[in-house]
Amino acid sequence: MHFDLVSLLIAWLVSASSLLIVTKLPVGVEIDSPVKAYTSAAVLGVVAAVINPILKVVFFIPNLLTFGLISGLVTFVVAAVALAITASAVSGFRLRQGIWSALIGALALSVVSNLIYGFVAA
């Protein structure tokens, strides 16, 4: 149980740090303060956990028909949708160019998070 809580805490901190870094990039993602980043990271985790299984079911048949070739696209769409929902749910977290900011922000967030996890795991 202790390990799961520590892993959750690390994931939350990495996600919040990644959001703060992504706001410094010219992708149209804006967060008012570090506190809003921590709140947004928590909401983003919950939203992604809820919509991920729903969208995986929706895309099951197309994914099956393409022999899994679109699974990466599905993951990317889930991340962008989760980011857009989180931005609409948390005041102080905005996507300046709407869906384009969500798409580019999801990509940037993925890259930054993976880089941070690379340092944390090392």
N, C-alpha and C positions, 0 to 999 in steps of 0.2 A: 504494500500500500504506500509506503514511504517513497519508493522509487517512482511510482506513477505520479505522485504529487510533485516530486522534483522535476520529472519530465514535463509535466503540464506547465509548471512555473517557467522552466527554461523555454519552452515553446512560446509561451505568452510574452516573455521578455524579448526573444528573438523577433517575434512578429511585430511588437511595438517598436523596437529599434529599427527594423526594416522599414516600417511605415514612416518613421521620422527621416530616415535616409532618402526614401523615395520622394518625400515632399521637397527635398533639395534639388531633385532632378527636374528638368523641364518637361514633365509628362502631364501636368494639369491636376495633380493630386495635392490638395491643401489640407493641413491640419493646424488648428489654432494654437495648440500647446502640447507639451509632452503628456499631460494628464489626459487630454483628448486622444492621444495616440494609444495610451494604455487601455482606455475605454474602448476605442475602436478595435484594437487587437482582440480584446475579449469578445466583443460583439461579432467580429469577423469570424472568429473560431466557432462560435455557436451557429451563426448563419451558414457557414460552410458545412458544418456537421449535419445540419438539417436539410439543406438543399442538395448536397452531394448524392445521397441515395435516391432522391426523387428524380434528379436529372439523369442519373445512371440508368434508372428504369425507363425513362422516356427515350433515351438513346440506345437501349439494349438491342433492338432489332436492326437499326442501321449499323451499329457496331458489329453485330453478328454477320450481317451481309457483307461487310467489308473486311471480315476476318480480323477485326481489332485494329484496323488501320486508323480509325478516327478516334481511338481512345485518348490519344494525346490532345486532340482538339476538344473532346468532351471535358477533359480536365481543365483545359484553358478556359472554356466557356463557363464552367462551374466557378472558377476563380474570379472571372470578370463579373459574373452575376452576383456573387457573394460580395465583392467589393462595392458594386453599385447599390445593393440593398443596404449594406453597412453605412455607406455615405448618406443614404436617405434617412437612416434611422438615428444616426448620431449627429447632434448639432455640433458644429465646429469642424466637421469633416466634409469636404466638398470635392467634387470632381468637376473641374472648370469646363471641360469640353464634353461632358456627358459620357456617352457610351465609349467614345474614343479614349477618354481619360481612363475609363474602367479597363478597357482592353490593354492599353499601353501600361497602365499602372499595375495590372495583374502580372504582366510579363516582367516588369521591373521589380515588383515585389518578390516574384519567384526567384529571380537571379540574385537579388540582394540577400534574401533569406538563405538561399543555398550557400552563398559565400560566407555568411555569418556562421551557419551550421558547420561549415568546413573548418572554421577557426575554433569553434566550441568543441568539436569532436577531436581536434588534434591535440 
